């Protein structure tokens, strides 16, 4: 049974920081590409950050320079460090695991991030 469990969300003031974690089980984590997506109320889900099996990263323009994605294959965990948070970062953040060769894709249940004073 595949599980992706996000944690670390919460309420933070503008300019603050949060670190999201996504712990994976039931998959060979090291062969999956991992991503963080977010969905704000009334908007479509969008890619925030992505990390390949080899550690290459890419980011949405709106978070470049503020967010950092990383992975620890020994812990089967992917992280999203979010700094200088803005109200427009408010959304439910989802972890995604994708294996390009098989097209298998899995999603976590999401964690709420609210940026507000």
C-alpha positions as CSV (number, residue, x, y, z in Angstrom):
1,X,0.0,0.0,0.0
2,X,1.4,3.3,-1.1
3,X,1.2,6.2,1.3
4,X,2.5,9.8,1.0
5,X,2.0,11.6,4.3
6,X,2.5,15.4,4.4
7,X,3.2,17.4,7.5
8,X,4.4,20.8,8.6
9,X,1.6,23.0,7.4
10,X,0.0,25.7,9.5
11,X,-0.7,29.3,10.0
12,X,2.2,31.7,9.6
13,X,2.6,35.5,9.3
14,X,3.7,37.1,6.0
15,X,7.5,36.9,5.8
16,X,7.6,33.8,7.9
17,X,8.9,30.3,7.1
18,X,7.5,26.8,7.1
19,X,9.1,23.4,6.3
20,X,6.8,20.8,4.7
21,X,7.7,17.1,4.8
22,X,6.3,14.2,2.8
23,X,7.1,10.7,4.1
24,X,6.6,8.0,1.5
25,X,6.0,4.3,2.1
26,X,5.2,1.4,-0.1
27,X,7.3,2.6,-3.0
28,X,11.0,2.4,-4.0
29,X,11.4,6.1,-3.2
30,X,14.7,6.6,-5.0
31,X,13.3,5.8,-8.4
32,X,10.5,8.3,-8.1
33,X,10.5,11.9,-9.1
34,X,8.9,14.0,-6.4
35,X,6.9,17.2,-6.5
36,X,5.0,19.7,-4.4
37,X,1.8,21.1,-5.8
38,X,-0.7,23.5,-4.3
39,X,-4.3,24.4,-4.8
40,X,-5.9,27.6,-3.6
41,X,-9.6,28.0,-3.2
42,X,-11.3,28.4,-6.6
43,X,-8.0,27.8,-8.5
44,X,-6.5,24.8,-10.3
45,X,-3.8,22.7,-8.7
46,X,-0.4,24.0,-9.8
47,X,3.2,22.7,-9.6
48,X,5.3,24.5,-7.0
49,X,8.5,22.6,-7.1
50,X,9.9,19.4,-8.6
51,X,13.0,17.2,-7.9
52,X,14.3,14.4,-10.1
53,X,15.8,11.1,-9.0
54,X,19.2,12.7,-9.5
55,X,18.4,15.8,-7.5
56,X,17.8,18.3,-10.2
57,X,15.2,20.9,-9.3
58,X,12.8,23.3,-10.9
59,X,10.3,25.8,-9.4
60,X,7.3,27.8,-10.3
61,X,8.3,31.4,-11.1
62,X,6.2,32.6,-8.2
63,X,8.3,30.8,-5.6
64,X,11.8,31.0,-7.1
65,X,14.3,32.3,-4.6
66,X,12.0,31.7,-1.7
67,X,11.2,27.9,-1.7
68,X,13.7,25.0,-1.8
69,X,12.8,21.4,-2.5
70,X,15.1,18.6,-1.3
71,X,14.9,14.9,-0.8
72,X,16.5,12.3,1.6
73,X,16.4,8.9,0.0
74,X,17.6,7.3,3.2
75,X,14.5,8.6,4.9
76,X,12.1,8.2,2.0
77,X,11.2,11.9,2.5
78,X,10.9,15.0,0.4
79,X,10.9,18.5,1.9
80,X,9.8,21.9,0.9
81,X,11.5,24.8,2.7
82,X,9.3,27.9,2.3
83,X,10.8,31.3,3.3
84,X,9.5,34.8,3.0
85,X,5.9,33.5,2.7
86,X,3.3,35.7,1.2
87,X,-0.5,35.7,1.5
88,X,-0.8,34.4,-2.0
89,X,1.1,31.3,-1.0
90,X,-2.0,30.2,1.0
91,X,-3.2,26.9,-0.3
92,X,-3.4,23.2,0.4
93,X,0.0,21.7,-0.5
94,X,0.2,18.2,-2.0
95,X,3.1,15.8,-2.3
96,X,3.3,13.9,-5.6
97,X,5.4,10.9,-6.5
98,X,5.9,10.0,-10.2
99,X,7.7,7.2,-11.9
100,X,8.4,8.2,-15.5
101,X,9.0,4.7,-16.8
102,X,5.7,3.2,-15.6
103,X,3.7,6.5,-15.4
104,X,2.7,5.5,-11.9
105,X,1.6,8.6,-9.9
106,X,0.6,8.9,-6.3
107,X,-0.7,11.8,-4.2
108,X,-0.7,12.7,-0.5
109,X,-3.7,13.9,1.3
110,X,-2.5,17.5,1.5
111,X,-1.5,19.9,4.2
112,X,-3.0,23.4,4.7
113,X,-0.7,26.4,4.6
114,X,-2.2,29.8,5.6
115,X,-0.2,33.0,5.4
116,X,-2.0,35.8,7.2
117,X,-1.4,38.5,9.7
